[in-house]
Amino acid sequence: MASRLETVEESKAGSSYSLVLNDIFTIDELFDIETESQFDHFYQLEDDIIEGHDEKIPLFLEVARQLMEKGIESREIVGIELRQISIILNKEL
């Protein structure tokens, strides 16, 4: 049985691996369910802090620490977010 090319796909050069995987397998999540849930919580806390709920900073930093322990990818994402929120709030977290 011979293989046959049905369609020609454009090159994905310059696209991230996650974008390519999403295109091929329609996977929207980057991480496992637990980690995705922690990121949801992290981003909600970040929004709350930006809205002025400074009392949530300790919990935010704890969730950030837990996410950073999961691996290099989550550590980089959290690091970027921590730098951004520090700039927005004009204070070091």
PyMOL CGO cylinders between C-alpha atoms (Angstrom):
from pymol import cmd
from pymol.cgo import CYLINDER

trace = [
    CYLINDER, 0.00, 0.00, 0.00, 1.46, 3.36, -1.03, 0.3, 1, 1, 1, 1, 1, 1,
    CYLINDER, 1.46, 3.36, -1.03, 1.18, 6.56, 0.93, 0.3, 1, 1, 1, 1, 1, 1,
    CYLINDER, 1.18, 6.56, 0.93, -0.26, 9.63, -0.71, 0.3, 1, 1, 1, 1, 1, 1,
    CYLINDER, -0.26, 9.63, -0.71, -0.02, 13.29, 0.27, 0.3, 1, 1, 1, 1, 1, 1,
    CYLINDER, -0.02, 13.29, 0.27, -3.52, 14.74, 0.61, 0.3, 1, 1, 1, 1, 1, 1,
    CYLINDER, -3.52, 14.74, 0.61, -2.71, 18.38, 1.39, 0.3, 1, 1, 1, 1, 1, 1,
    CYLINDER, -2.71, 18.38, 1.39, 0.36, 20.56, 1.55, 0.3, 1, 1, 1, 1, 1, 1,
    CYLINDER, 0.36, 20.56, 1.55, 0.88, 22.42, 4.81, 0.3, 1, 1, 1, 1, 1, 1,
    CYLINDER, 0.88, 22.42, 4.81, 2.77, 25.70, 5.01, 0.3, 1, 1, 1, 1, 1, 1,
    CYLINDER, 2.77, 25.70, 5.01, 6.06, 25.65, 6.85, 0.3, 1, 1, 1, 1, 1, 1,
    CYLINDER, 6.06, 25.65, 6.85, 5.78, 26.23, 10.59, 0.3, 1, 1, 1, 1, 1, 1,
    CYLINDER, 5.78, 26.23, 10.59, 9.25, 27.81, 10.76, 0.3, 1, 1, 1, 1, 1, 1,
    CYLINDER, 9.25, 27.81, 10.76, 9.25, 30.46, 13.45, 0.3, 1, 1, 1, 1, 1, 1,
    CYLINDER, 9.25, 30.46, 13.45, 6.30, 28.91, 15.28, 0.3, 1, 1, 1, 1, 1, 1,
    CYLINDER, 6.30, 28.91, 15.28, 6.64, 27.58, 18.80, 0.3, 1, 1, 1, 1, 1, 1,
    CYLINDER, 6.64, 27.58, 18.80, 6.33, 23.87, 19.46, 0.3, 1, 1, 1, 1, 1, 1,
    CYLINDER, 6.33, 23.87, 19.46, 3.14, 24.48, 21.42, 0.3, 1, 1, 1, 1, 1, 1,
    CYLINDER, 3.14, 24.48, 21.42, 1.58, 26.30, 18.45, 0.3, 1, 1, 1, 1, 1, 1,
    CYLINDER, 1.58, 26.30, 18.45, 2.55, 23.46, 16.11, 0.3, 1, 1, 1, 1, 1, 1,
    CYLINDER, 2.55, 23.46, 16.11, 1.15, 20.85, 18.51, 0.3, 1, 1, 1, 1, 1, 1,
    CYLINDER, 1.15, 20.85, 18.51, -2.04, 22.87, 18.84, 0.3, 1, 1, 1, 1, 1, 1,
    CYLINDER, -2.04, 22.87, 18.84, -2.40, 23.00, 15.04, 0.3, 1, 1, 1, 1, 1, 1,
    CYLINDER, -2.40, 23.00, 15.04, -1.77, 19.27, 14.64, 0.3, 1, 1, 1, 1, 1, 1,
    CYLINDER, -1.77, 19.27, 14.64, -3.50, 17.81, 17.69, 0.3, 1, 1, 1, 1, 1, 1,
    CYLINDER, -3.50, 17.81, 17.69, -5.80, 20.70, 18.71, 0.3, 1, 1, 1, 1, 1, 1,
    CYLINDER, -5.80, 20.70, 18.71, -4.29, 20.73, 22.21, 0.3, 1, 1, 1, 1, 1, 1,
    CYLINDER, -4.29, 20.73, 22.21, -4.92, 24.04, 23.95, 0.3, 1, 1, 1, 1, 1, 1,
    CYLINDER, -4.92, 24.04, 23.95, -3.34, 23.22, 27.31, 0.3, 1, 1, 1, 1, 1, 1,
    CYLINDER, -3.34, 23.22, 27.31, 0.39, 23.47, 27.85, 0.3, 1, 1, 1, 1, 1, 1,
    CYLINDER, 0.39, 23.47, 27.85, 0.48, 21.48, 31.09, 0.3, 1, 1, 1, 1, 1, 1,
    CYLINDER, 0.48, 21.48, 31.09, -1.34, 18.75, 33.00, 0.3, 1, 1, 1, 1, 1, 1,
    CYLINDER, -1.34, 18.75, 33.00, -4.75, 19.49, 34.54, 0.3, 1, 1, 1, 1, 1, 1,
    CYLINDER, -4.75, 19.49, 34.54, -3.37, 20.20, 38.03, 0.3, 1, 1, 1, 1, 1, 1,
    CYLINDER, -3.37, 20.20, 38.03, -0.76, 22.65, 36.74, 0.3, 1, 1, 1, 1, 1, 1,
    CYLINDER, -0.76, 22.65, 36.74, -3.30, 24.36, 34.47, 0.3, 1, 1, 1, 1, 1, 1,
    CYLINDER, -3.30, 24.36, 34.47, -5.57, 24.77, 37.51, 0.3, 1, 1, 1, 1, 1, 1,
    CYLINDER, -5.57, 24.77, 37.51, -2.70, 26.28, 39.50, 0.3, 1, 1, 1, 1, 1, 1,
    CYLINDER, -2.70, 26.28, 39.50, -1.99, 28.70, 36.65, 0.3, 1, 1, 1, 1, 1, 1,
    CYLINDER, -1.99, 28.70, 36.65, -5.67, 29.69, 36.59, 0.3, 1, 1, 1, 1, 1, 1,
    CYLINDER, -5.67, 29.69, 36.59, -5.46, 30.41, 40.34, 0.3, 1, 1, 1, 1, 1, 1,
    CYLINDER, -5.46, 30.41, 40.34, -2.16, 32.27, 39.85, 0.3, 1, 1, 1, 1, 1, 1,
    CYLINDER, -2.16, 32.27, 39.85, -3.62, 34.52, 37.14, 0.3, 1, 1, 1, 1, 1, 1,
    CYLINDER, -3.62, 34.52, 37.14, -6.78, 35.19, 39.17, 0.3, 1, 1, 1, 1, 1, 1,
    CYLINDER, -6.78, 35.19, 39.17, -4.66, 36.22, 42.16, 0.3, 1, 1, 1, 1, 1, 1,
    CYLINDER, -4.66, 36.22, 42.16, -2.55, 38.39, 39.86, 0.3, 1, 1, 1, 1, 1, 1,
    CYLINDER, -2.55, 38.39, 39.86, -5.69, 40.15, 38.60, 0.3, 1, 1, 1, 1, 1, 1,
    CYLINDER, -5.69, 40.15, 38.60, -6.92, 40.64, 42.18, 0.3, 1, 1, 1, 1, 1, 1,
    CYLINDER, -6.92, 40.64, 42.18, -3.59, 42.17, 43.22, 0.3, 1, 1, 1, 1, 1, 1,
    CYLINDER, -3.59, 42.17, 43.22, -3.59, 44.53, 40.24, 0.3, 1, 1, 1, 1, 1, 1,
    CYLINDER, -3.59, 44.53, 40.24, -7.09, 45.61, 41.32, 0.3, 1, 1, 1, 1, 1, 1,
    CYLINDER, -7.09, 45.61, 41.32, -5.67, 46.57, 44.72, 0.3, 1, 1, 1, 1, 1, 1,
    CYLINDER, -5.67, 46.57, 44.72, -6.05, 43.46, 46.88, 0.3, 1, 1, 1, 1, 1, 1,
    CYLINDER, -6.05, 43.46, 46.88, -2.54, 43.55, 48.37, 0.3, 1, 1, 1, 1, 1, 1,
    CYLINDER, -2.54, 43.55, 48.37, -3.57, 41.09, 51.08, 0.3, 1, 1, 1, 1, 1, 1,
    CYLINDER, -3.57, 41.09, 51.08, -3.45, 38.36, 48.42, 0.3, 1, 1, 1, 1, 1, 1,
    CYLINDER, -3.45, 38.36, 48.42, 0.26, 38.91, 47.67, 0.3, 1, 1, 1, 1, 1, 1,
    CYLINDER, 0.26, 38.91, 47.67, 1.51, 36.21, 50.12, 0.3, 1, 1, 1, 1, 1, 1,
    CYLINDER, 1.51, 36.21, 50.12, -0.80, 33.57, 48.59, 0.3, 1, 1, 1, 1, 1, 1,
    CYLINDER, -0.80, 33.57, 48.59, 0.14, 34.74, 45.08, 0.3, 1, 1, 1, 1, 1, 1,
    CYLINDER, 0.14, 34.74, 45.08, 3.83, 34.33, 45.89, 0.3, 1, 1, 1, 1, 1, 1,
    CYLINDER, 3.83, 34.33, 45.89, 3.21, 30.86, 47.37, 0.3, 1, 1, 1, 1, 1, 1,
    CYLINDER, 3.21, 30.86, 47.37, 1.36, 29.71, 44.24, 0.3, 1, 1, 1, 1, 1, 1,
    CYLINDER, 1.36, 29.71, 44.24, 4.16, 31.25, 42.15, 0.3, 1, 1, 1, 1, 1, 1,
    CYLINDER, 4.16, 31.25, 42.15, 6.75, 29.27, 44.15, 0.3, 1, 1, 1, 1, 1, 1,
    CYLINDER, 6.75, 29.27, 44.15, 4.83, 26.02, 43.69, 0.3, 1, 1, 1, 1, 1, 1,
    CYLINDER, 4.83, 26.02, 43.69, 4.56, 26.59, 39.94, 0.3, 1, 1, 1, 1, 1, 1,
    CYLINDER, 4.56, 26.59, 39.94, 8.24, 27.47, 39.63, 0.3, 1, 1, 1, 1, 1, 1,
    CYLINDER, 8.24, 27.47, 39.63, 9.16, 24.16, 41.27, 0.3, 1, 1, 1, 1, 1, 1,
    CYLINDER, 9.16, 24.16, 41.27, 7.35, 22.23, 38.54, 0.3, 1, 1, 1, 1, 1, 1,
    CYLINDER, 7.35, 22.23, 38.54, 9.95, 22.83, 35.85, 0.3, 1, 1, 1, 1, 1, 1,
    CYLINDER, 9.95, 22.83, 35.85, 11.77, 25.21, 33.58, 0.3, 1, 1, 1, 1, 1, 1,
    CYLINDER, 11.77, 25.21, 33.58, 8.78, 26.14, 31.42, 0.3, 1, 1, 1, 1, 1, 1,
    CYLINDER, 8.78, 26.14, 31.42, 6.50, 27.05, 34.29, 0.3, 1, 1, 1, 1, 1, 1,
    CYLINDER, 6.50, 27.05, 34.29, 9.42, 28.80, 36.03, 0.3, 1, 1, 1, 1, 1, 1,
    CYLINDER, 9.42, 28.80, 36.03, 9.96, 31.01, 32.97, 0.3, 1, 1, 1, 1, 1, 1,
    CYLINDER, 9.96, 31.01, 32.97, 6.26, 31.85, 32.63, 0.3, 1, 1, 1, 1, 1, 1,
    CYLINDER, 6.26, 31.85, 32.63, 5.97, 32.74, 36.32, 0.3, 1, 1, 1, 1, 1, 1,
    CYLINDER, 5.97, 32.74, 36.32, 9.20, 34.75, 36.21, 0.3, 1, 1, 1, 1, 1, 1,
    CYLINDER, 9.20, 34.75, 36.21, 7.85, 36.87, 33.36, 0.3, 1, 1, 1, 1, 1, 1,
    CYLINDER, 7.85, 36.87, 33.36, 4.58, 37.45, 35.20, 0.3, 1, 1, 1, 1, 1, 1,
    CYLINDER, 4.58, 37.45, 35.20, 6.38, 38.39, 38.43, 0.3, 1, 1, 1, 1, 1, 1,
    CYLINDER, 6.38, 38.39, 38.43, 8.49, 40.96, 36.58, 0.3, 1, 1, 1, 1, 1, 1,
    CYLINDER, 8.49, 40.96, 36.58, 5.43, 42.40, 34.87, 0.3, 1, 1, 1, 1, 1, 1,
    CYLINDER, 5.43, 42.40, 34.87, 3.37, 42.72, 38.04, 0.3, 1, 1, 1, 1, 1, 1,
    CYLINDER, 3.37, 42.72, 38.04, 6.35, 44.31, 39.83, 0.3, 1, 1, 1, 1, 1, 1,
    CYLINDER, 6.35, 44.31, 39.83, 6.48, 46.92, 37.06, 0.3, 1, 1, 1, 1, 1, 1,
    CYLINDER, 6.48, 46.92, 37.06, 2.71, 47.50, 37.18, 0.3, 1, 1, 1, 1, 1, 1,
    CYLINDER, 2.71, 47.50, 37.18, 2.70, 47.87, 40.98, 0.3, 1, 1, 1, 1, 1, 1,
    CYLINDER, 2.70, 47.87, 40.98, 6.02, 49.73, 40.98, 0.3, 1, 1, 1, 1, 1, 1,
    CYLINDER, 6.02, 49.73, 40.98, 7.35, 47.49, 43.76, 0.3, 1, 1, 1, 1, 1, 1,
    CYLINDER, 7.35, 47.49, 43.76, 9.45, 44.38, 44.09, 0.3, 1, 1, 1, 1, 1, 1,
    CYLINDER, 9.45, 44.38, 44.09, 7.59, 41.19, 45.02, 0.3, 1, 1, 1, 1, 1, 1,
]
cmd.load_cgo(trace, "trace")
